[in-house]
Amino acid sequence: MRLFFFLFALLSSTLTSAAITRGQFSQVTDSWGSNPTNTGFYIYVPRNLASKPGIIVAIHYCTGTAQAYYQGTPYAQLAEQYGFIVIYPSSPYSGTCWDVSSHAALTHNGGGDSNSIANMVTWTTSQYNADTSKIFVTGSSSGAMMTNVMAATYPELFKAAIVYSGVSAGCFYSAAGQVDAWNSSCAQGQVEASPQAWASIAENMYPGYSGARPKMQIYHGSIDTTLYPENYNETCKQWAGVFGYNYGAPQQVEQNNPQSQYTTTIWGPNLHGIYATGVGHTVPVNGARDMQWFGFA
């Protein structure tokens, strides 16, 4: 009887894995856990898969899709080099923004988009024997907003995050409980708070949690007219407050790093901000730099 159950489990695992072809962008359609918002689950498993692979969750922007982010970012190519898996969630909403406004989305195990994405990570970790010390999250625009939310709602899952042009976790909160709501006041940089207040908002997304939190790297363009550059300051304030850094006294400011017209501000090992002078809403993904922040390179 034990042999039967062992063979059944082995066959089930093989069939699930067989549906996902290595080296191809694939949709996960098998039962992978609770998906309260019907979020799409796409994945890239490299041909050169590590024995205990890392995972990067790469989250698309408004009007984008999982496939567009797969095609428009370097993570799949880098996966072949470093052997990690890439998860590409796909928004279930018209306009394909992410829900970063509802109480459900802003709560650990609250039943929002963040919950669905966390369950993708849990399934992938189990399915591919992933290294839990190498699980990361990143995204652009609305995906960057969700990256901040994932870091706040599921800090136990992620070791590091990279935010490309987002807003602080909770900035888009809807008092009316609207799902996938747009917040013009936040987008236009009119929502300001102290580092301590922002930290409290993030920490209250997972009440009682006292463990480690992912280190954060924040990118923003100086002429962003979609999510105004004030949001860079507020996001950095939030994570400075979470990590107990003095926002007003960073440890180091490096001009023209990582490239000309970019300024890197280092508050501590867990928080780096990169301000891109002359760049608008689309700060290009810096794959090589991302690999360094995530510890692959």
KEKESE-698238 format. One record per residue (C-alpha): residue in one letter; z, y, x. Coordinates in steps of 0.5 Angstrom, whole numbers, padded with zeros to 4 digits, always signed. Layout:
BEGIN
AZYX ...
// end
This chain:
BEGIN
M+0000+0000+0000 R+0002+0005+0006 L-0005+0003+0009 F-0009+0005+0002 F-0005+0012+0002 F-0007+0013+0009 L-0014+0011+0008 F-0014+0016+0002 A-0011+0022+0005 L-0016+0021+0011 L-0022+0020+0006 S-0020+0026+0002 S-0019+0030+0009 T-0026+0028+0011 L-0030+0030+0005 T-0026+0037+0005 S-0028+0038+0012 A-0035+0035+0011 A-0037+0041+0005 I-0036+0046+0011 T-0041+0046+0016 R-0039+0048+0023 G-0043+0054+0025 Q-0045+0056+0018 F-0042+0061+0013 S-0039+0057+0008 Q-0036+0058+0001 V-0029+0054+0000 T-0030+0051-0007 D-0025+0045-0006 S-0018+0046-0009 W-0014+0050-0004 G-0008+0053-0008 S-0006+0058-0013 N-0012+0063-0013 P-0009+0068-0019 T-0014+0073-0018 N-0020+0069-0017 T-0022+0072-0010 G-0028+0068-0007 F-0026+0064-0001 Y-0031+0064+0005 I-0030+0061+0012 Y-0033+0061+0019 V-0031+0055+0023 P-0035+0055+0030 R-0038+0049+0033 N-0034+0050+0039 L-0027+0049+0035 A-0021+0049+0039 S-0016+0043+0038 K-0011+0048+0035 P-0015+0054+0033 G-0013+0061+0031 I-0015+0065+0025 I-0018+0072+0024 V-0018+0074+0016 A-0023+0079+0016 I-0023+0083+0010 H-0029+0087+0007 Y-0030+0094+0005 C-0031+0097-0002 T-0039+0095-0005 G-0038+0090+0001 T-0038+0082+0000 A-0035+0077+0005 Q-0042+0075+0007 A-0044+0083+0009 Y-0038+0083+0013 Y-0040+0076+0016 Q-0046+0079+0018 G-0044+0086+0020 T-0038+0084+0024 P-0038+0080+0031 Y-0032+0076+0029 A-0037+0070+0028 Q-0040+0070+0034 L-0033+0071+0038 A-0031+0065+0034 E-0036+0061+0038 Q-0033+0064+0044 Y-0026+0063+0043 G-0026+0057+0038 F-0022+0061+0032 I-0024+0060+0025 V-0025+0067+0021 I-0023+0067+0013 Y-0028+0072+0009 P-0024+0074+0003 S-0029+0076-0003 S-0026+0081-0008 P-0027+0079-0015 Y-0028+0086-0018 S-0033+0090-0020 G-0035+0095-0014 T-0031+0090-0010 C-0026+0094-0008 W-0019+0091-0007 D-0013+0091-0011 V-0008+0095-0007 S-0005+0099-0013 S-0002+0094-0018 H+0006+0091-0017 A+0003+0084-0016 A-0001+0086-0010 L+0004+0090-0007 T+0009+0084-0008 H+0010+0078-0004 N+0008+0072-0008 G+0007+0077-0014 G+0000+0074-0016 G-0004+0079-0014 D-0010+0079-0009 S-0005+0079-0003 N-0003+0072-0006 S-0009+0069-0006 I-0011+0071+0001 A-0004+0069+0004 N-0006+0062+0000 M-0013+0062+0004 V-0009+0062+0010 T-0004+0057+0009 W-0010+0052+0007 T-0014+0053+0013 T-0008+0053+0017 S-0006+0046+0014 Q-0013+0043+0014 Y-0015+0045+0021 N-0008+0044+0025 A-0009+0052+0026 D-0004+0055+0031 T+0001+0059+0027 S+0002+0064+0033 K-0005+0066+0033 I-0006+0068+0026 F-0009+0075+0025 V-0012+0080+0020 T-0017+0086+0020 G-0021+0090+0015 S-0025+0096+0014 S-0024+0101+0009 S-0021+0098+0003 G-0021+0092+0007 A-0016+0096+0012 M-0012+0098+0006 M-0011+0091+0004 T-0010+0089+0012 N-0004+0094+0011 V-0002+0091+0005 M-0002+0084+0008 A+0002+0086+0014 A+0007+0088+0009 T+0007+0083+0004 Y+0006+0077+0008 P+0009+0079+0015 E+0011+0072+0017 L+0004+0069+0017 F+0001+0074+0022 K+0002+0076+0029 A-0002+0082+0029 A-0007+0087+0025 I-0012+0092+0026 V-0014+0097+0021 Y-0021+0100+0021 S-0020+0107+0017 G-0015+0105+0011 V-0009+0108+0008 S-0001+0106+0009 A+0001+0100+0005 G+0003+0103-0002 C-0001+0109-0002 F-0005+0107-0007 Y+0000+0105-0012 S-0001+0106-0019 A+0005+0107-0023 A+0002+0105-0029 G+0001+0098-0026 Q-0007+0099-0026 V-0011+0093-0022 D-0016+0096-0017 A-0014+0103-0018 W-0017+0109-0014 N-0012+0114-0012 S-0015+0121-0010 S-0009+0124-0008 C-0008+0119-0003 A-0015+0118-0001 Q-0015+0126+0000 G-0009+0126+0005 Q-0005+0129+0000 V+0001+0124+0000 E+0006+0125+0005 A+0012+0122+0007 S+0017+0121+0013 P+0017+0115+0017 Q+0023+0112+0014 A+0021+0113+0007 W+0014+0110+0009 A+0018+0104+0012 S+0022+0103+0006 I+0016+0102+0002 A+0013+0097+0006 E+0019+0093+0007 N+0021+0093+0000 M+0014+0089-0001 Y+0018+0083+0001 P+0025+0084+0000 G+0030+0081+0004 Y+0025+0079+0010 S+0028+0080+0016 G+0024+0076+0021 A+0018+0078+0026 R+0013+0083+0024 P+0005+0083+0026 K+0004+0089+0031 M-0001+0094+0029 Q-0007+0097+0031 I-0010+0103+0027 Y-0017+0106+0028 H-0019+0112+0024 G-0025+0118+0025 S-0023+0125+0025 I-0029+0127+0020 D-0027+0122+0015 T-0029+0125+0008 T-0027+0118+0004 L-0020+0117+0006 Y-0018+0123+0010 P-0016+0123+0017 E-0009+0125+0015 N-0008+0118+0012 Y-0008+0116+0020 N-0002+0120+0021 E+0001+0117+0015 T-0001+0110+0017 C+0002+0111+0024 K+0008+0114+0021 Q+0009+0108+0017 W+0009+0103+0022 A+0013+0107+0027 G+0018+0107+0022 V+0018+0099+0021 F+0019+0098+0028 G+0024+0104+0029 Y+0020+0108+0034 N+0020+0116+0034 Y+0014+0118+0031 G+0014+0125+0034 A+0015+0122+0041 P+0010+0117+0043 Q+0011+0113+0049 Q+0004+0115+0052 V-0003+0118+0050 E-0009+0116+0053 Q-0015+0121+0052 N-0022+0118+0052 N-0019+0111+0051 P-0023+0106+0049 Q-0029+0110+0050 S-0031+0118+0050 Q-0028+0122+0044 Y-0023+0117+0042 T-0015+0118+0044 T-0010+0112+0044 T-0003+0114+0042 I+0002+0108+0044 W+0009+0109+0040 G+0011+0102+0043 P+0008+0095+0044 N+0008+0094+0037 L+0004+0100+0035 H-0002+0103+0038 G-0007+0108+0034 I-0014+0110+0036 Y-0017+0117+0033 A-0024+0117+0034 T-0026+0125+0034 G-0033+0126+0031 V-0033+0119+0027 G-0033+0119+0020 H-0031+0114+0015 T-0034+0108+0019 V-0031+0107+0025 P-0035+0101+0029 V-0031+0095+0030 N-0030+0094+0037 G-0030+0086+0038 A-0028+0086+0045 R-0022+0090+0044 D-0020+0086+0038 M-0020+0080+0042 Q-0015+0083+0047 W-0010+0086+0042 F-0010+0079+0038 G-0009+0075+0045 F-0016+0071+0046 A-0018+0075+0052 
// end
